[in-house]
Amino acid sequence: MGADHAGYDLKEKIKQHLRQQGFDLRDEGTASTESVDYPDFARLVAHDVSEHRADLGILVCGSGIGMAISANKVAGIRAANVSSEYEAQMSREHNNANVLTLGARIVSEDQASKIVDKWLATQFAGGRHERRVEKIAEIEKQELQDSAGAARNS
């Protein structure tokens, strides 16, 4: 888990909710409401997931948008900014999202708990969705190769 200053309070409430359910959590910060930069925490959590130190990640900022954009820059991450239980379910079931981002200024504590519960309880459906997730990974791979090639040529 991770949050910036705007998401700190909601992160702490989600953390407590999940610990009560027996989840083992790694908290990558922040540790207060003092102003910090969300990309720093998105990167830490995304790397925890991409490097298999964590199965899934949860990030919270004011809107969830900045966290999702930042986390999605890390190879292998499929971060979904979610504000409903339906989106939580679809992001896991159809897109195999491995990072959930939430907006503390968008969802209430109760909504966030329900979203997180739904997200964690939903399994990837596979099937036709597997082909699509593989295409996402292929785009990522090709873009990395193209970027490396462009860097060598400049």
Secondary structure, 3 states (H helix, E strand, C coil): CEECCCCHHHHHHHHHHHHHCCCCCCCCCCCCCCCCCHHHHHHHHHHHHHCCCCCCEEEEECCCHHHHHHHCCCCCCCEEECCCHHHHHHHHHCCCCCEEEEECCCCCHHHHHHHHHHHHHCCCCCCHHHHHHHHHHHHHHHHHHHHHHHHHHC
